[in-house]
Amino acid sequence: GTASLADDATTVFFNPAGMTQLDRPQLSLAGNLILVESECNDEGSVAAAGTPLQQPLRGKEDETDELGSVPNFYYVHPFSERWRFGLGINAPFGLKTEYDSDWIGRYHATESELVVLNINPAVAFAVNDRLSLGLGLSYRHIDTTLKNQVDSFSACFAGAGAIPGAGATCAQAHGGPGNRASDSSVKI
C-alpha cells in the first residue's frame, strides 16, 4: 500500500500524484545503516573446470563486514491550490563487500561496490477532489567498482597455448598455479 498512501513527502518517489494530498510544505529525511556480514568457509575448492592444471585452490578463508549508509531526502511544496512540486534524492541500490587479496576466492572478487544516486523531481496537479495527476523524472548516477586477483600462471599458460615448453616457462616465471605471490590485480 505504499504507493496509495500519500501522508508524507516520500510520496514523491512512490506516487507523485499523491503530493496533492499534502496541504503544506513537508520534508522527510532519513538514513539507514546496513551491516553486511558474509563468511567464506573452504571445503575443498578447486580451480574452475577447463583451467590449466586444475588443482586445489590455495588461500585463507575470509569474511566481510562492511557498513553501508543509505540516505534519503524528500521535499514537497504546494505552490498553488492545485499544483505541487516535489524533489526526492535517495540511494535505491548499493552496498559493498571487501575481502583480503590472499583469500581463497580472490579470483572471483576482492572488492565489489555499487553506489546509486537517484534524483527525482516531480510535479502533481489536482484535477478535482477525486483525481490527481503526477509526473516524476528519475536521474540515476551509478558508480561501481569490481576488483579481483588473476592467477598469472594460468593466464600465461592459456596464452602460450600449444607452444612446447610453455608449462615450464610459465612455472618458472610465476611459480605454478594459484601462487599468490605472482597474482595480478584487476580493477574495473
JOKAVEN-V646561 format. One record per residue. N is the residue number from 1. RES is the residue in one letter. PHI is phi as a letter, one per 20 degrees, with the letter a starting at -180 (none if undefined). PSI is psi in whole degrees, 0 to 359 (* if undefined). OMEGA is omega in whole degrees, -180 to 180 (none if undefined). Layout:
n={N | N}
res={RES | RES}
phi={PHI | PHI}
psi={PSI | PSI}
omega={OMEGA | OMEGA}
This chain:
n={1 | 2 | 3 | 4 | 5 | 6 | 7 | 8 | 9 | 10 | 11 | 12 | 13 | 14 | 15 | 16 | 17 | 18 | 19 | 20 | 21 | 22 | 23 | 24 | 25 | 26 | 27 | 28 | 29 | 30 | 31 | 32 | 33 | 34 | 35 | 36 | 37 | 38 | 39 | 40 | 41 | 42 | 43 | 44 | 45 | 46 | 47 | 48 | 49 | 50 | 51 | 52 | 53 | 54 | 55 | 56 | 57 | 58 | 59 | 60 | 61 | 62 | 63 | 64 | 65 | 66 | 67 | 68 | 69 | 70 | 71 | 72 | 73 | 74 | 75 | 76 | 77 | 78 | 79 | 80 | 81 | 82 | 83 | 84 | 85 | 86 | 87 | 88 | 89 | 90 | 91 | 92 | 93 | 94 | 95 | 96 | 97 | 98 | 99 | 100 | 101 | 102 | 103 | 104 | 105 | 106 | 107 | 108 | 109 | 110 | 111 | 112 | 113 | 114 | 115 | 116 | 117 | 118 | 119 | 120 | 121 | 122 | 123 | 124 | 125 | 126 | 127 | 128 | 129 | 130 | 131 | 132 | 133 | 134 | 135 | 136 | 137 | 138 | 139 | 140 | 141 | 142 | 143 | 144 | 145 | 146 | 147 | 148 | 149 | 150 | 151 | 152 | 153 | 154 | 155 | 156 | 157 | 158 | 159 | 160 | 161 | 162 | 163 | 164 | 165 | 166 | 167 | 168 | 169 | 170 | 171 | 172 | 173 | 174 | 175 | 176 | 177 | 178 | 179 | 180 | 181 | 182 | 183 | 184 | 185 | 186 | 187 | 188}
res={G | T | A | S | L | A | D | D | A | T | T | V | F | F | N | P | A | G | M | T | Q | L | D | R | P | Q | L | S | L | A | G | N | L | I | L | V | E | S | E | C | N | D | E | G | S | V | A | A | A | G | T | P | L | Q | Q | P | L | R | G | K | E | D | E | T | D | E | L | G | S | V | P | N | F | Y | Y | V | H | P | F | S | E | R | W | R | F | G | L | G | I | N | A | P | F | G | L | K | T | E | Y | D | S | D | W | I | G | R | Y | H | A | T | E | S | E | L | V | V | L | N | I | N | P | A | V | A | F | A | V | N | D | R | L | S | L | G | L | G | L | S | Y | R | H | I | D | T | T | L | K | N | Q | V | D | S | F | S | A | C | F | A | G | A | G | A | I | P | G | A | G | A | T | C | A | Q | A | H | G | G | P | G | N | R | A | S | D | S | S | V | K | I}
phi={none | g | f | e | f | c | d | b | f | f | f | g | e | e | a | g | f | f | f | f | e | e | e | b | g | c | c | c | c | b | b | c | d | c | d | e | c | b | c | d | d | f | c | n | f | c | f | g | g | n | e | g | l | g | b | f | f | d | q | e | f | b | b | c | b | e | d | d | d | c | e | b | b | c | c | c | c | f | d | a | f | d | d | c | d | c | c | c | c | b | c | f | b | p | a | b | c | b | c | f | f | d | f | f | e | f | f | e | a | d | b | c | c | c | c | c | d | d | d | c | f | b | c | b | c | e | f | b | f | d | c | c | d | c | b | c | d | d | d | c | d | d | c | c | c | c | c | b | e | c | f | f | f | f | f | f | f | f | f | f | l | e | f | g | n | f | f | f | f | f | f | f | f | c | m | n | f | m | e | g | f | d | f | d | d | c | c | d}
psi={5 | 319 | 333 | 341 | 135 | 58 | 2 | 180 | 345 | 349 | 341 | 317 | 316 | 326 | 89 | 330 | 334 | 346 | 335 | 346 | 350 | 121 | 2 | 163 | 139 | 144 | 135 | 121 | 136 | 161 | 143 | 145 | 133 | 123 | 115 | 118 | 127 | 141 | 138 | 123 | 117 | 132 | 52 | 39 | 141 | 161 | 155 | 147 | 139 | 354 | 154 | 137 | 54 | 120 | 167 | 142 | 149 | 141 | 167 | 157 | 154 | 173 | 161 | 142 | 74 | 141 | 123 | 146 | 139 | 95 | 159 | 151 | 131 | 139 | 136 | 134 | 118 | 124 | 6 | 182 | 324 | 343 | 142 | 147 | 141 | 155 | 129 | 136 | 122 | 178 | 87 | 338 | 154 | 144 | 185 | 144 | 145 | 130 | 160 | 154 | 355 | 15 | 161 | 334 | 19 | 337 | 348 | 312 | 142 | 333 | 135 | 125 | 135 | 124 | 124 | 127 | 124 | 125 | 124 | 88 | 147 | 154 | 154 | 148 | 128 | 107 | 314 | 192 | 344 | 349 | 127 | 147 | 141 | 150 | 128 | 148 | 142 | 125 | 125 | 127 | 124 | 131 | 127 | 147 | 130 | 126 | 145 | 171 | 156 | 132 | 101 | 325 | 311 | 322 | 319 | 312 | 316 | 322 | 330 | 338 | 231 | 20 | 127 | 134 | 6 | 319 | 317 | 321 | 315 | 322 | 320 | 320 | 327 | 1 | 15 | 173 | 145 | 22 | 105 | 324 | 334 | 9 | 150 | 162 | 144 | 135 | 126 | *}
omega={-177 | -178 | -178 | 177 | 178 | -175 | 174 | -172 | -180 | 176 | 175 | -177 | -171 | -177 | -176 | 178 | 180 | 179 | -180 | 177 | -180 | -174 | 177 | 178 | 178 | 179 | 176 | 177 | 178 | 175 | 178 | 173 | 180 | 177 | 178 | 176 | 179 | -178 | 177 | 175 | -178 | 177 | 176 | -180 | 176 | 178 | -178 | 178 | 178 | 177 | -177 | 175 | -178 | -176 | 174 | 178 | 177 | 179 | -177 | 171 | -176 | 178 | 175 | 177 | -177 | 177 | -180 | 176 | -179 | -179 | 170 | -177 | 176 | 179 | 176 | 180 | 174 | 179 | 168 | -180 | -174 | -174 | 176 | 173 | 178 | 176 | 176 | 175 | -178 | 177 | -174 | -179 | 170 | 172 | -176 | 168 | 180 | 180 | 177 | -177 | 178 | 179 | -173 | 179 | -174 | 180 | 175 | -180 | 168 | 175 | 174 | -180 | 177 | 178 | 179 | 174 | -180 | 175 | -168 | 172 | -178 | 173 | 177 | 179 | 177 | 179 | 175 | -178 | -175 | -176 | 175 | 178 | 180 | 178 | 177 | 176 | 178 | 171 | 180 | 174 | -176 | 177 | -180 | 176 | 176 | 178 | 172 | 177 | 178 | 177 | -175 | 178 | -179 | 177 | 178 | -177 | 180 | -180 | -178 | 178 | -174 | 180 | 180 | 178 | -177 | -179 | -179 | 179 | 179 | 178 | 179 | -177 | -170 | 174 | 178 | -176 | 176 | -179 | -176 | -177 | -179 | 177 | 173 | 179 | 177 | 176 | 177 | none}
